[in-house]
Amino acid sequence: MKEHLTRVKSHPGSTSYLSPGVQNEFIHMMASTVHQSLPRSIRKAKYYDLMFDSTPDQAHREQMSKVVRYVVADFERKTVRVKKSFLGFIQIRQKDAESLVEDILKQLEKDEMELHDCRSQCYDNADVMIGHRSGVHQRIRFWNKVLIRIDRIQKRLQDPNMNFHDAALDFKAL
């Protein structure tokens, strides 16, 4: 690509094949590559934390942002890093708990992320999301009995002074 652009710049008037359609295709290909690599990294890390927040877009259609937090451990260097990745927007059909859970589970399946590897959930403050009896949070916990909310580990992962030994003990306890 770099060679092609250099050649086009050095030969004005030559065909560049960089029409808006081709540019959009390049952008789509790069976005697709990134979108495929992030879930792969998350699966490699095994455990993750889900964060969803819903908001209308400019066309007033409801959408939900999906952010995943996960831990990358380098055992050779004895380091642990917490990464947070935005995985995109999910168009939501309705704002009731049942529909939102269905949309979330479909997206997790599409990204090949196992729900039983999810260790924590975080949602906006809307009642439909955090409702104690039938909110999205409770419904996802119901569908996945393995899903456990581990506040101690989540807080420790957010601590910039976390050391490898303590993190390894926490993960072993899972």
N, C-alpha and C positions, 0 to 999 in steps of 0.2 A: 504494500500500500504506500509506504514511504517513498519507494522508488518511483511508483506511478505518479505521485504528486510532484516529486522533484522534476520528472520528465515533462509533465504538463506545464509547470511554472517556467521551465527553461525553453519551451517551445510554444510561445503564445499562438493562439489560433488552432492548436491541435485539439482533437477530440478528447475530452476528459472523462466521459462516461459517468459524470457525477451530477446527474440531474437530480431534482428534488426527490423523485421516486427511488433512485439508487441510494441517495443519502438516507432516506427513510428506511430502506432495506438494511443498510449498514447499522443504523441505530437499532433496528429491531433485532438484528443478529447479535449485537453486543449485549443488548438488554436480556435476550434469551440466554446467552452464555452466563451472564452474571446470575440470572434467576435460577439457573440449573446448578451453579456451583455453590450458592449459599445453602440451600437445603442439604446438599452433599456434606458440607462442612459441619452443619448442625447434626446430621445423622452420625458423623464420625465422632463428634463430641459426646454423643449418646443422650445426655439429659439437657433439657432446655426449659425456659420460662416463656409463657405466652403473654403478650400484651396487646389488647385490642381497644380501639377507641373509634366511635362512630361520629360522623359529621356529614352534612350535605356538601356536595361539590358545587361548582358554579352553576350547573344546570338544575340545582335543587334536588338531585337524586341522592339518596342515602348511600353512603359508602363507609366501610370500616377499614381502618389502617391496621396492618398486621406487623408487629415488631416481635422479634424473638431474641431472647438473651440466652447465651450459652457460654460454657467454659472451655477454653482451649488449654490443655495441659501438655507441656513439653517435658517429658520425663528425663530426657538426656540433659537438658539445661536446668532442670528442676525449677521450672517457672509455670505459673498459672495466670492466664489472662481471661478476663470477662469481656465478651464481645456482644455487641447489640447490633442487630441487623434489621433494617426495614425490608420487608418482603413484598410490599405492595399494598394495593387497595383491593378490597373485596366489595363488589356491588351487592347490596343487600336488598332482598325483595320486600321484606316487612320488618318492623321493629319489635316484634314479639319474641319472647325468649325461645320458643320452639323453632322458629324460622332462623334466628341468629345462630343457635346451636347447630342446626343443619348446615348452614352456610360455612361455619367454622370447621366442622368435621369434614365437609367436602373439600375445603381448601387444604386441610392437613393431609387428607388422602391424596389429593392432587400433587402435593409436595413430597409425598411418600414419607411423612413424618408420623411416627407412632405416638398415639395419644398417651400410651402408658409410660413413655419416656418424659412426658411433661411433668415437671415438679412443682410448678407454681402458675397461677393465673392472675392477671391484672387487667381490670376493666375500668372504664370511666364510671362515674358515679350514678349513672342512670339506674333507676329501680329495676328495669328489665334486665340489666346486666348483673347487678349484685344482689338481687332479691334473695332473701334468706330462705325462702321456701321453693320458689320456682324460677329464679333468675337463671341467666346463662351459666353463671359460675356453678350453681348447685346442680344444674342439669348435666353439665360436663362431668362433675364429680360423680354423679349417679351413674353415667354411662361408663365411667372408668374407675372401678373400685381401687385400682392400683395408684391412681393419681393422689398424691399426698401434698398437702401444703406444708412446706418446711421453711418457716420464717427464719429460723436460726441460720440455716445454710445460706438463704438468700441474703440476709444481712451480712454474713461473713464474706460472701462473694462480692458485695459492694464495697467492702473495706479495702482501701488501697494498700494497707499494711499487712494484708493476709499473707501468711507464709505457706509454702508448699506442704509441709508436714501436717499442719492443721487441716488444710483443704483435702489432703489425701485421706485423713481419718474421717472427715465428714462424708466424703464420697464412698468410702468403704462401708460406712454405716448404712448407706442406702440399700 
